[in-house]
Amino acid sequence: MKIYDYFQNNVLKNPNKTFLKSEKTSFKYFEVSNLVNNFEKNKFKGKFITIIDKNSVFYFVLYILCSKINKTLVTIDHNNNYKVIEKQINEFKLNNIFCNNDIKKKLILSNPKLNFISNIKEGGLENNYKKYLKCRQFLLTFSSGSSSRPKPIILSEDTKILRAKSNINVFKLKNKDSLIISTPLHHTLAIRLMTIGIILGSEIFYLEKYNLEIFLKCLKKTKSKFTYFVSNQLSEIVENRKNLSRLKSLNCIVSSSSKLNLDVKTKLVKLFKKKIFEIYGLSEAAVVSNLDLKKNNRYTDSVGRAIPGVKIKIDYLKKKEFGEILIKSNYLCTGYYFNNKIKYLNKEKYFRTGDLGYLKNRFLYFKGRSKNMIKINGVSIFLDDIVNILKVDQCVKDCIAIPIEREGNINPRICLLFVKNIFDTNKIKKFCLKNLHVYQIPTYYLKVDKIPKNKMNKLNMTEINKIITSKLNKN
């Protein structure tokens, strides 16, 4: 079955059931079906349908339409700088653009041959739906990591369905469990929730514009049963224990995106009575491991065991008790989209994640990204360790440690970007001298009002590098 088939079955069974809700709008299954048919009346050029939009019903509509007419959906973050959007469209030869008028006007000026699509309410419909094979190039999305150049990831329709069904089984979701999405709809985590909802025949609530208070109010009002939390959402939630009462409709809590602080885990276990899971995964493979915090409380500092369909091994570094995490997964993406061709991944071989960790009693312990480990005089330094020590002792409200390569220096220098809490810069320097290994001590200390991050709580390295360059040039 295709995603469109699952959706159409829901339309036939329960046409008047509410499918989608947001803070302002509501759509029944038959209404979304009509929108899919309306968009099908557009004339399409090539294989891509591209959406550059804030969270809206049109993500769902175009996702279902791509399954119906065998196109590849491309999701682009509308918050990107226009130059980034323009570059992605030109680099990957994207077409059939759905976007707001401001972006449309700019794109027309730079490329008059681009094809734009819209909601066509009138006119004839040539229904070209056939029982196609599932599309090998169903979704082109971009990794949400801290790179200033996110990787273009291709997913097949089969893989999207397999990922959704895997999560339905892992988290024991039932038919028609209601879902809520708080993350940007262009992200694979949100798209997985879309797919789960379509397979289950669920009601899905999505936030048009996110802030924590709106999210918690909507969660309480809708009595939703399941969602994925981004880890920083949970960190904010546990700051006020009253927030936990708004989560009581959920079957469980699932934390994703980045590893939860141990203190946050402890508070969640104490305050939330139902199951709590922490998942480790990546855009290329979705969920890799899962930790049941209450059942496996001896392994709280791990990120759990491999889920069914996934194998994990470690390529240990010389003379180290950790190494790069390698996975073999049924849910691996098709490959990367470079130079308008797919670089296919071999699913028979282990995939290198670029993350570091180790296995103990089959539980995976995450150490950090390999790119966040540097060597100074042959000593391996984890930049995340510096950050964690400063945060645990509450010297700073937030901080990051960045390696700086400068002419004349054999080794990289460490630059600390921090948001001041109580300590001033001199006290932070003294704390580092007292509590960090000699090679961990930063050379540069730069105070900022806020660490630039995207909506998935990943670092915005483009903005961070601009800040560092600007501040170091002034010194």
Residue pairs with C-beta under 8 A, 6 or more apart in sequence:
1 161
2 67
2 68
2 132
2 134
2 157
3 63
3 64
3 67
3 157
3 160
3 161
3 195
3 198
4 64
4 67
4 68
4 129
6 198
6 199
7 29
7 32
7 33
7 64
7 67
7 198
8 33
9 201
10 17
10 19
10 29
10 198
10 201
11 29
11 30
11 33
13 201
14 29
14 201
15 28
15 29
15 30
15 33
16 28
16 29
16 30
17 28
17 29
17 201
17 203
18 26
18 27
18 28
18 29
18 203
19 27
19 28
19 29
19 31
19 32
19 60
19 197
19 203
19 204
20 26
20 27
20 32
20 57
20 60
20 203
20 204
20 205
20 206
21 27
21 203
21 204
21 205
21 206
21 222
22 55
22 57
22 205
22 206
22 207
22 208
23 207
23 208
23 209
23 214
23 218
24 208
25 57
27 35
27 57
32 57
32 60
32 61
32 64
35 57
35 58
35 61
35 119
36 61
36 64
36 65
36 68
37 125
37 127
38 119
38 120
38 121
39 61
39 62
39 65
39 117
39 118
39 119
39 120
40 65
40 68
40 69
40 125
40 127
40 128
41 120
41 123
41 124
41 125
42 96
42 117
42 118
42 120
43 115
44 69
44 71
44 95
44 96
44 115
44 117
45 95
45 96
45 115
46 93
46 95
46 96
47 71
47 72
47 137
48 71
48 72
48 73
48 74
48 92
48 93
48 94
48 95
48 96
48 140
49 62
49 65
49 66
49 71
49 72
49 73
49 74
49 96
49 98
49 117
50 73
50 74
50 76
50 89
50 94
50 95
50 96
50 97
50 98
50 99
51 58
51 59
51 62
51 73
51 74
51 75
51 76
51 98
51 99
51 186
52 76
52 77
52 78
52 85
52 97
52 98
52 99
52 100
52 103
53 59
53 78
53 98
53 99
53 100
54 78
54 208
54 209
55 184
55 185
55 206
55 207
55 208
55 209
56 185
56 208
58 98
58 119
59 75
59 185
59 186
59 190
59 191
59 194
60 194
60 204
62 73
62 98
63 73
63 191
63 194
64 198
65 71
66 72
66 73
66 135
66 138
66 139
67 135
67 138
67 157
68 129
69 128
69 129
70 132
70 135
71 96
71 135
72 135
72 137
72 138
72 139
72 140
72 154
73 138
73 139
73 140
74 92
74 94
74 139
74 140
74 141
75 139
75 140
75 141
75 142
75 185
75 186
75 187
75 191
76 85
76 88
76 89
76 142
76 186
77 142
77 184
77 186
77 454
78 85
78 99
78 100
78 103
78 186
79 184
79 454
79 455
80 88
82 103
82 106
85 103
86 106
86 107
86 110
88 94
88 142
89 97
89 107
89 111
89 114
90 111
92 140
92 152
92 337
92 340
93 340
95 114
95 115
96 115
96 116
96 117
97 104
97 107
97 114
97 115
97 116
97 117
98 116
98 117
98 118
99 107
99 116
104 116
107 114
108 114
134 156
134 157
134 158
134 161
135 156
135 157
136 156
136 334
137 154
137 156
137 334
137 342
138 155
138 156
138 157
138 159
138 160
139 154
139 155
139 157
139 160
139 188
139 191
140 152
140 153
140 154
140 155
140 337
141 152
141 153
141 155
141 186
141 187
141 188
141 191
141 283
142 150
142 151
142 152
142 153
143 150
143 151
143 153
143 282
143 283
143 284
144 150
144 187
144 188
144 283
144 454
144 456
144 458
145 151
145 283
145 458
146 458
146 459
146 460
146 461
147 461
148 461
148 462
148 465
151 283
151 336
152 336
152 337
152 338
153 188
153 283
153 284
153 333
153 336
153 337
154 333
154 334
154 335
154 336
154 337
154 342
155 188
155 333
155 334
156 334
159 331
159 332
159 333
159 334
160 191
160 192
160 195
161 195
161 199
162 309
162 330
162 331
163 192
163 195
163 286
163 287
163 331
164 192
164 195
164 196
164 199
165 199
166 286
166 287
166 307
166 308
166 309
166 330
166 331
167 173
167 192
167 196
167 286
167 287
168 196
168 199
168 200
169 308
170 287
170 290
170 307
170 308
171 226
171 251
171 252
171 254
171 277
172 251
173 196
173 200
173 225
173 226
173 251
174 200
175 200
175 201
176 200
176 201
176 202
176 203
177 200
177 202
177 225
177 226
177 251
178 202
178 203
178 204
178 205
178 222
178 223
178 224
178 225
178 226
179 193
179 196
179 197
179 202
179 203
179 204
179 205
179 224
179 225
179 226
179 227
180 204
180 205
180 206
180 207
180 215
180 218
180 219
180 222
180 224
180 226
180 227
181 190
181 193
181 194
181 204
181 205
181 206
181 207
181 227
182 207
182 210
182 215
182 227
182 229
182 230
182 233
183 189
183 190
183 210
183 228
183 230
183 455
183 456
184 190
184 210
184 455
184 456
185 191
185 194
185 206
187 456
188 283
188 286
189 228
189 230
189 256
189 257
189 456
190 206
192 228
192 286
193 204
193 227
193 228
194 204
196 202
196 226
197 203
197 204
205 218
205 222
205 224
207 214
207 215
207 218
210 455
212 233
212 236
212 237
215 233
216 237
216 243
216 246
216 247
217 246
219 227
219 246
219 247
219 249
219 250
220 246
220 249
222 249
223 249
224 249
224 250
225 249
225 250
225 251
226 250
226 251
226 252
226 254
227 250
227 254
228 254
228 256
229 253
229 254
229 255
229 256
230 255
230 256
230 257
230 258
230 456
230 457
231 255
231 256
231 257
231 258
231 259
231 260
231 264
231 457
232 257
232 258
232 457
234 253
234 255
234 260
234 264
234 268
235 260
235 261
235 264
236 243
237 243
237 244
237 247
238 244
238 264
238 267
238 268
238 271
241 271
244 271
244 272
247 253
247 272
250 274
251 274
251 275
252 274
252 275
252 276
252 277
253 268
253 272
253 274
253 275
253 276
253 277
254 277
254 278
254 279
255 276
255 277
255 278
255 279
256 279
256 281
257 456
257 457
257 458
258 457
258 458
259 278
259 280
259 303
259 366
260 268
260 278
261 391
262 300
262 301
263 392
265 276
265 278
265 293
265 300
266 300
268 276
268 293
269 276
269 293
269 294
269 297
275 292
275 294
275 295
276 292
276 293
276 294
277 290
277 291
277 292
277 293
277 304
278 290
278 291
278 293
278 303
278 304
279 287
279 288
279 289
279 290
279 291
279 303
279 304
280 287
280 288
280 289
280 290
280 303
280 304
280 364
280 366
281 287
281 288
281 289
282 288
282 353
282 355
283 333
284 332
284 333
284 345
284 351
284 353
285 310
285 327
285 329
285 331
285 332
285 333
285 351
285 353
286 329
286 331
287 307
287 310
287 331
288 306
288 307
288 310
288 312
288 325
288 327
288 329
288 353
288 364
289 303
289 304
289 305
289 306
289 307
289 310
289 312
289 364
290 304
290 305
290 307
291 299
291 300
291 302
291 303
291 304
291 305
291 363
292 304
293 300
296 302
296 304
296 363
299 361
299 363
301 365
302 360
302 363
302 364
302 365
302 366
303 357
303 363
303 364
303 365
303 366
304 363
304 364
305 362
305 363
305 364
306 312
306 327
306 362
306 364
309 329
309 330
309 331
310 327
310 328
310 329
310 330
310 331
311 327
311 328
311 329
311 350
312 325
312 326
312 327
312 359
312 364
313 326
313 350
313 359
314 322
314 323
314 324
314 325
314 326
314 357
314 358
314 359
315 323
315 324
315 326
315 352
316 322
316 323
316 358
317 323
317 324
317 380
320 380
321 358
322 356
322 357
322 358
322 365
322 367
323 356
323 357
323 358
324 352
324 353
324 354
324 355
324 356
324 370
325 353
325 355
325 356
325 357
325 364
325 366
326 350
326 351
326 352
326 353
327 350
327 351
327 353
328 347
328 348
328 349
328 350
328 351
329 347
329 351
330 347
332 345
332 347
332 351
333 345
334 342
334 344
334 345
335 342
335 343
335 344
335 345
336 342
336 343
336 345
337 343
345 351
354 369
354 370
354 371
355 366
355 367
355 368
355 369
355 370
356 366
356 367
356 368
356 369
356 370
356 373
357 364
357 365
357 366
357 367
358 364
358 365
358 367
359 365
367 382
367 384
368 382
368 383
368 384
372 382
372 383
372 384
373 380
373 381
373 382
373 383
374 380
374 381
374 383
374 403
374 412
374 414
375 381
375 411
376 411
376 412
376 439
377 411
377 439
379 439
381 414
381 437
381 439
381 440
383 400
383 401
383 402
383 403
383 414
384 401
385 440
386 401
386 414
386 416
386 432
386 436
386 440
386 442
387 399
387 400
387 401
389 435
389 436
390 396
390 399
390 416
390 418
390 428
390 431
390 432
391 398
391 399
393 431
393 435
394 421
394 422
395 421
395 422
395 423
395 427
395 428
395 431
396 418
396 419
396 420
396 421
396 423
396 428
397 418
397 419
397 420
397 421
398 418
398 419
398 450
398 451
399 416
399 417
399 418
399 419
399 451
400 416
400 417
400 451
400 459
400 464
401 414
401 415
401 416
401 417
401 442
402 414
402 415
402 416
402 417
402 464
402 468
403 412
403 413
403 414
403 415
404 412
404 413
404 414
404 415
404 443
404 444
404 468
404 472
405 412
406 413
413 442
413 443
413 444
414 440
414 441
414 442
414 443
414 444
415 442
415 443
415 444
415 446
415 468
415 472
416 428
416 432
416 442
416 444
416 445
416 446
417 446
417 448
417 451
417 464
417 467
417 468
418 428
418 445
418 446
418 447
418 448
419 447
419 448
419 449
419 450
419 451
420 447
423 431
425 445
425 447
428 445
429 445
432 440
432 441
432 442
433 441
444 472
444 475
446 467
446 468
446 471
446 472
448 467
451 459
451 464
452 459
452 460
452 463
452 464
452 467
453 459
453 460
454 460
